[in-house]
């Protein structure tokens, strides 16, 4: 039981770290995307046509984050259950 508790805590910590890394990555990419949108806006104002890029990557990242958050929640629930036993 103690081993299961330690494993659940370890998995929770790993998932928490991964979520934090992804959030940091998303913030950096969002900053780049905003800079690109600003550039697109300036380019569009000059009369050039510009196509939007990256929306598929954003939804893929969002899906990954949602999956990792669900994994983290499951690990936390397992940890709570193990602590209650």
C-alpha positions in Angstrom: 0.0 0.0 0.0 2.8 2.4 0.9 4.5 1.6 -2.5 1.2 2.4 -4.3 0.9 5.6 -2.4 4.5 6.6 -3.4 3.9 5.6 -7.0 0.6 7.7 -7.1 2.5 10.7 -5.6 5.3 10.3 -8.1 2.8 10.1 -11.1 0.9 13.1 -9.8 4.2 15.1 -9.6 5.3 14.0 -13.0 1.9 15.0 -14.5 1.9 18.3 -12.7 5.4 19.1 -14.0 4.3 18.2 -17.6 1.2 20.4 -17.3 3.4 23.3 -16.1 5.8 22.7 -19.0 3.0 22.7 -21.5 1.4 25.8 -20.0 4.8 27.6 -20.3 5.1 26.4 -23.9 1.6 27.5 -24.7 2.3 31.0 -23.2 5.4 31.3 -25.4 3.6 30.2 -28.5 0.7 32.5 -27.7 3.1 35.4 -27.5 4.6 34.4 -30.9 1.1 34.0 -32.3 0.1 37.4 -31.1 3.2 38.9 -32.6 2.4 37.1 -35.9 -1.2 38.4 -35.7 0.1 41.9 -35.2 2.4 41.4 -38.2 -0.6 40.0 -40.2 -2.7 43.0 -39.2 0.0 45.4 -40.4 0.5 43.4 -43.6 -3.3 43.3 -44.2 -3.5 47.0 -43.7 -1.0 47.4 -46.5 -3.3 45.5 -48.8 -1.7 42.1 -48.9 -3.6 38.9 -48.3 -2.5 36.7 -45.5 -3.6 33.2 -44.6 -4.1 32.1 -40.9 -1.8 29.4 -39.7 -1.4 27.4 -36.5 -5.0 26.9 -35.5 -4.6 23.1 -35.9 -1.6 23.1 -33.6 -3.4 25.1 -30.9 -6.3 22.7 -30.8 -3.9 19.7 -30.7 -2.1 21.3 -27.7 -5.4 22.0 -26.1 -6.3 18.3 -26.5 -3.0 17.3 -25.0 -3.4 19.6 -22.0 -7.0 18.4 -21.4 -5.7 14.8 -21.5 -2.9 15.5 -19.2 -5.2 17.4 -16.8 -7.5 14.4 -16.8 -4.6 12.1 -16.1 -3.5 14.4 -13.3 -7.0 14.4 -11.8 -7.1 10.6 -12.0 -3.7 10.4 -10.3 -4.9 12.7 -7.5 -8.0 10.7 -7.0 -5.9 7.5 -6.8 -3.6 9.2 -4.3 -6.6 10.3 -2.2 -8.1 6.8 -2.3 -4.7 5.2 -1.3 -4.4 7.7 1.6 -7.9 6.9 2.8 -7.2 3.1 2.9 
